[in-house]
Amino acid sequence: MKRIALVIGLVAATVQTAAVADLPLVFKQEDTSASNLKPPLPPFSELPSIAYLPDPFRMANGKRVKTLENWVQRRAEIRAMLEHYDVGKKPEKPSIFHATLEGNTIHMIVGEGANTFAMTATINRPADAPDRAIPVLIGINSPSGSLPPDLIASRGIAAIAFKTNEVASSGFSGISYEAGNFAKVYPDSTAGYMIRWAWGVSRIIDALEALPQAKLDLSHIAVTGCSYAGKAALYAGAWDERIALTIPQESGGGGTISWRYSDMLENRDSVEVENLIHAQGGSVDFPWYSRALRQFTNAPEKLPVDHHELIALIAPRAVLMIESTRVPRMGAEAARVDALAAREVWKALGVADRMGVTEEDTPHCQWHPGFTPDLEAYLDRFMLDKTAGRSTDILRSRFVGVDRAKWIPWQTPVLKR
């Protein structure tokens, strides 16, 4: 009954019609699947080898996803598998949470029991913005990530930087699972830093909910970042359904490229790609992902889930993935395969134009003018509700010859309600 009630709630949140394409663009809850049943999570020794990208439409009981209700349950299963085998579990909103606004600066106190810490975030509001609630972009460590600030401000969109170091250090040395403010509050957490940072982004959204005087539109929140910050942005968007638009840029391994395909790519081309070996760092205590992921380092085919399904957690909300072919380590070809596989979920839901990919040959995290029209289309539609502009049905890549039949052998259903 909980699953049925959840599906009804998702639909009723925005529409009263029966068309799947009328699915909400955003939700009011951080996690709408919290009450759903979790799948069996067998140990590594009992996991089968899967040579292709796992089927996102095959449920844990072996049945195929056929309805929207099935997909809501399957989404909860995918999230549970990613948390168990890949990145660790994201805690809920802490029991201690206080937010205040001083000028344009948000001050937060978050924690549990006697363990609390402070977070701050500054709202960069366009100078000519109207005196009402406006859309807002949360950038990882920079108000607009690696996106051009003028493209954001000129559209009347506010920007906020999430400071990763306030939750867990973004440095590459001296870091561990036991270090940082998050670890003080949750010493027994399985969460790697990607989920810890996603948790931090969610606390900023909690603050915006508590501070209507900030005059930010809670139904039009976006998140972005590039490189490791692009990974963090992807996790933030996947794990918090209050985010309407997710824009990961060149997120590489652990982000928009699959563990399986990146491993194959490195072996095929004899070039370093951010596969499981490289993405987890040289130390066994490198904490970006969960400790559990290390058992798959030399056996990615044993993972029961992969990152096309991480991307798919965002559906039916909007995502624009920005990729570059310049740096082999970032695995743009692997990102292409993941995008093709993930897109099938949006297609099944009848909203394929809410999932886009744009690709150019440009230095790492450096903006290319070829990205601009695609970003503008996504900002206009999903942040400003402009439906008459350029199409958001975008899937640009030079990797048109990937072996789709080998890597995506499963069929895509048309989901019924």
C-alpha positions in Angstrom: 0.0 0.0 0.0 2.9 2.4 0.7 4.1 2.0 -2.9 0.7 2.7 -4.3 0.2 5.8 -2.1 3.6 7.1 -3.1 2.8 6.8 -6.8 -0.5 8.6 -6.3 1.3 11.3 -4.4 3.9 11.8 -7.1 1.2 12.2 -9.8 -1.1 14.4 -7.7 1.7 16.7 -6.7 1.5 18.4 -10.1 -1.1 17.0 -12.5 -4.5 15.4 -12.6 -4.3 13.9 -16.1 -3.4 10.3 -17.0 -0.6 10.9 -19.4 2.9 9.7 -18.4 4.4 12.8 -20.0 2.7 14.9 -17.4 5.1 13.7 -14.7 6.3 16.4 -12.3 9.4 18.4 -13.2 10.3 18.5 -9.5 9.2 17.2 -6.1 8.7 18.8 -2.7 10.4 15.9 -0.8 14.1 15.2 -0.7 13.5 11.5 -1.2 10.1 10.3 -2.4 11.2 6.7 -2.2 12.2 6.6 1.5 9.3 4.3 2.4 9.7 1.9 -0.5 10.9 -1.7 -0.2 14.6 -2.3 -0.5 16.0 -5.1 -2.7 18.1 -8.1 -1.4 21.8 -7.0 -1.2 23.8 -10.2 -1.5 27.6 -10.3 -0.7 30.2 -10.0 -3.4 30.7 -13.8 -3.6 27.0 -14.3 -4.6 26.8 -11.6 -7.3 26.7 -12.8 -10.9 28.9 -11.3 -13.6 27.1 -9.0 -16.0 29.1 -8.1 -19.1 26.8 -5.3 -20.3 25.2 -2.3 -18.6 22.6 -3.8 -16.1 19.0 -3.6 -17.1 17.3 -0.7 -15.2 13.9 -2.2 -16.0 14.5 -5.6 -14.3 13.3 -5.5 -10.7 15.0 -7.4 -7.9 12.2 -10.1 -8.1 13.1 -10.7 -11.7 10.0 -9.1 -13.1 10.1 -6.3 -15.7 9.1 -2.8 -15.0 5.7 -2.2 -16.8 4.0 0.6 -14.9 4.9 3.9 -13.2 4.3 2.2 -9.9 6.9 -0.4 -10.9 9.4 2.3 -11.8 9.0 4.1 -8.5 9.8 0.8 -6.7 12.7 0.1 -9.1 14.1 3.5 -8.5 14.2 2.8 -4.8 16.0 -0.5 -5.5 18.6 1.2 -7.7 19.3 3.8 -5.0 19.6 1.2 -2.4 22.1 -0.8 -4.5 24.2 2.3 -5.2 24.3 3.1 -1.5 25.2 -0.4 -0.5 27.8 -1.3 -3.1 29.1 2.0 -4.6 28.9 5.3 -2.7 27.4 4.7 0.8 24.2 5.7 2.4 23.0 9.4 2.6 21.7 10.4 6.0 18.4 12.2 6.3 18.0 15.8 7.4 19.8 16.0 10.8 17.7 16.4 13.9 19.5 19.6 14.7 19.1 22.2 12.0 19.0 26.0 12.4 19.1 28.5 9.5 19.3 32.3 9.6 19.8 35.0 7.0 22.0 38.0 7.5 22.0 40.2 4.4 22.8 37.8 1.6 24.5 35.2 3.8 22.8 32.0 5.0 24.1 30.7 8.4 23.4 27.1 9.3 24.0 24.9 12.3 23.6 21.2 11.6 24.2 18.0 13.5 23.1 15.3 15.9 23.2 15.4 19.7 26.3 17.2 20.9 28.0 17.0 17.5 27.2 20.0 15.4 29.0 22.3 12.9 28.4 25.5 11.0 27.8 26.0 7.3 27.5 29.2 5.4 26.3 30.1 1.9 26.1 33.5 0.1 23.3 34.3 -2.3 24.5 36.0 -5.4 21.3 37.7 -6.6 21.4 39.5 -10.0 21.4 43.3 -9.5 18.3 43.9 -11.6 16.4 40.9 -10.2 12.7 41.6 -9.3 11.7 41.8 -5.7 10.2 38.3 -5.6 11.2 34.6 -5.5 13.6 33.8 -8.4 15.2 30.6 -9.6 18.6 29.6 -8.0 21.6 27.6 -9.1 23.8 25.9 -6.5 27.4 25.5 -7.8 29.9 23.2 -6.1 32.6 25.5 -4.7 31.7 28.3 -7.1 28.4 30.1 -7.5 28.0 28.9 -11.1 30.4 26.0 -11.2 32.2 26.2 -14.5 29.2 27.6 -16.3 29.5 31.2 -17.6 28.2 33.5 -14.8 26.6 35.9 -17.3 24.4 33.2 -18.7 23.0 32.6 -15.3 22.7 36.2 -14.1 21.3 37.6 -17.3 18.4 35.2 -17.0 17.5 36.5 -13.5 18.8 33.4 -11.8 20.5 33.6 -8.4 23.6 31.6 -7.6 24.9 30.1 -4.4 28.3 28.3 -3.8 28.2 25.1 -1.7 31.6 25.0 0.1 32.6 21.3 0.1 35.3 21.8 2.8 32.7 22.7 5.4 31.4 19.1 5.1 34.4 17.1 3.9 37.8 18.3 2.5 38.1 18.6 -1.3 41.9 18.1 -1.1 43.7 15.1 -2.4 46.0 14.5 0.6 45.4 13.9 4.2 41.8 12.9 3.7 40.1 9.8 5.2 36.7 8.4 6.0 37.2 9.6 9.6 38.1 13.2 8.7 35.9 16.3 8.3 32.8 17.7 10.0 30.4 15.1 8.5 32.4 12.3 10.1 32.1 14.0 13.5 28.3 13.9 13.2 28.0 10.5 11.5 31.1 8.5 12.7 29.6 5.2 11.6 28.4 6.3 8.2 29.2 4.3 5.1 29.0 7.4 2.9 31.9 8.4 0.8 32.7 12.0 0.2 30.5 12.2 -2.9 27.4 11.4 -0.8 28.6 13.6 2.0 28.8 16.6 -0.3 25.4 15.7 -1.8 24.1 15.7 1.8 25.6 19.2 2.2 23.8 20.5 -0.8 20.5 19.2 0.6 21.1 21.2 3.8 21.3 24.4 1.7 18.0 23.5 0.2 16.6 22.9 3.7 17.8 26.4 4.6 16.1 27.9 1.6 12.8 26.2 2.7 13.2 27.7 6.1 14.0 31.2 4.8 11.3 32.5 2.5 12.7 36.0 3.1 15.6 34.9 0.8 13.1 35.2 -2.0 14.3 32.1 -4.0 12.0 29.9 -6.0 12.1 26.4 -4.5 10.4 24.8 -7.5 13.3 26.0 -9.7 16.6 24.9 -8.1 19.5 23.7 -10.2 22.9 22.2 -9.2 26.2 22.1 -11.2 29.9 21.5 -10.9 32.9 20.3 -13.0 35.3 17.4 -12.6 35.1 16.1 -9.0 32.5 18.9 -8.4 30.6 17.5 -11.4 30.4 14.2 -9.7 29.2 15.8 -6.5 26.6 17.7 -8.5 25.4 14.5 -10.1 25.0 12.8 -6.8 23.2 15.9 -5.3 20.7 15.9 -8.2 20.2 12.1 -8.1 19.6 12.0 -4.3 17.6 15.1 -3.8 14.3 15.3 -5.7 13.8 19.0 -4.8 16.4 19.8 -7.5 14.7 20.5 -10.8 17.8 20.6 -13.1 21.1 18.8 -12.7 24.1 19.9 -14.8 27.2 17.7 -14.2 30.2 18.9 -16.3 33.0 16.5 -17.3 32.3 14.3 -14.2 34.3 11.3 -15.5 34.6 8.1 -13.5 32.3 8.0 -10.5 30.1 10.4 -12.4 28.5 10.0 -15.8 30.7 7.2 -17.2 30.1 3.6 -16.4 32.5 1.5 -14.4 32.3 -1.3 -16.9 32.8 0.7 -20.1 35.6 2.8 -18.6 37.5 -0.4 -17.7 37.1 -1.7 -21.2 38.1 1.6 -22.7 41.4 1.7 -20.8 42.3 -1.9 -21.8 41.3 -1.3 -25.4 43.1 2.0 -26.0 46.0 1.5 -23.5 45.3 4.9 -22.0 44.5 5.9 -18.5 40.7 6.3 -18.0 39.1 7.1 -14.7 37.9 3.5 -14.1 37.5 1.9 -10.7 41.3 1.6 -10.2 42.1 5.3 -10.8 38.9 6.8 -9.4 39.4 5.3 -6.0 42.9 6.8 -5.6 46.2 5.2 -4.5 45.3 4.8 -0.9 42.9 2.2 0.5 41.5 5.0 2.7 40.8 7.4 -0.2 37.2 8.2 0.8 35.4 9.6 -2.3 33.3 6.4 -2.5 32.3 3.8 0.0 34.7 1.2 1.3 32.4 -1.5 -0.3 33.3 -0.3 -3.8 36.9 -1.5 -3.5 35.9 -5.2 -3.8 34.8 -4.5 -7.4 38.1 -2.8 -8.4 39.2 -5.7 -10.6 35.8 -7.0 -11.3 33.4 -4.2 -12.4 31.2 -6.8 -14.1 30.2 -8.0 -10.7 28.5 -4.7 -9.8 24.7 -5.3 -9.8 24.3 -1.6 -10.8 26.2 1.0 -12.9 26.2 4.7 -13.5 23.7 4.8 -16.2 21.3 3.9 -13.4 22.8 6.6 -11.2 21.9 9.1 -13.9 18.5 7.5 -14.2 17.7 8.3 -10.5 17.1 11.9 -11.7 14.2 10.9 -14.0 11.6 12.3 -14.6 13.4 15.5 -13.6 15.8 17.3 -16.0 19.5 16.7 -16.5 22.0 18.2 -19.0 25.4 16.4 -19.1 28.3 18.4 -20.4 31.2 16.4 -21.8 34.6 17.0 -23.4 36.6 14.7 -25.7 39.9 16.4 -25.0 41.1 14.5 -21.9 41.1 10.6 -22.4 41.0 10.1 -18.6 37.5 11.6 -18.5 36.1 8.9 -20.7 33.8 10.8 -23.1 33.0 7.6 -25.0 32.0 5.8 -21.8 29.8 8.8 -21.0 28.1 8.4 -24.4 27.2 4.8 -23.7 25.9 5.7 -20.2 23.9 8.5 -21.7 22.3 6.2 -24.3 21.4 3.7 -21.6 20.1 6.2 -19.1 18.0 8.0 -21.7 15.9 4.8 -22.1 14.4 5.6 -18.7 13.3 9.0 -19.7 11.9 7.5 -23.0 10.0 4.9 -21.0 8.5 7.7 -18.9 7.5 9.6 -22.1 9.8 12.6 -21.3 13.0 12.0 -23.3 13.3 15.8 -23.8 14.2 16.2 -20.2 17.5 14.4 -20.6 20.3 16.0 -22.7 24.0 15.6 -23.5 26.2 18.2 -25.1 29.8 17.4 -26.1 32.8 19.4 -27.5 36.6 19.1 -27.8 37.8 21.6 -25.2 40.3 21.6 -22.3 39.1 20.2 -19.0 36.4 22.4 -17.3 36.9 25.2 -19.9 33.7 26.5 -21.5 33.2 26.0 -25.2 30.8 28.2 -27.1 29.3 25.1 -28.6 27.8 24.3 -25.2 26.0 27.6 -24.9 22.9 27.0 -27.0 22.2 23.7 -25.2 22.7 25.2 -21.7 20.5 28.2 -22.6 17.7 25.8 -23.8 17.8 23.9 -20.5 17.9 27.0 -18.4 15.1 28.6 -20.3 12.8 25.6 -20.1 13.5 24.1 -16.7 14.4 27.2 -14.7 12.3 29.8 -16.4 9.4 27.7 -17.7 9.8 28.9 -21.3 8.4 26.2 -23.6 8.6 28.0 -26.9 12.4 28.1 -27.2 15.0 25.7 -28.6 14.4 22.0 -28.2 15.9 20.3 -25.2 15.9 16.9 -27.0 19.7 17.0 -27.2 22.1 14.1 -27.5 25.3 15.4 -29.1 28.4 13.3 -29.4 30.9 12.2 -31.9 30.8 8.7 -30.6 28.1 7.5 -33.0 29.6 4.1 -33.6 29.5 2.6 -30.1 28.3 -1.0 -29.9 24.9 -0.4 -28.5 23.7 -4.0 -29.0 26.5 -5.3 -26.9 26.2 -2.8 -24.0 22.5 -2.1 -24.0 20.9 -5.5 -25.0 17.7 -5.0 -22.9 14.4 -3.7 -24.2 12.7 -0.5 -23.1 9.1 -0.7 -22.0 6.4 2.0 -22.5 5.3 2.5 -18.9 1.6 2.4 -18.1 -0.2 4.0 -15.2 
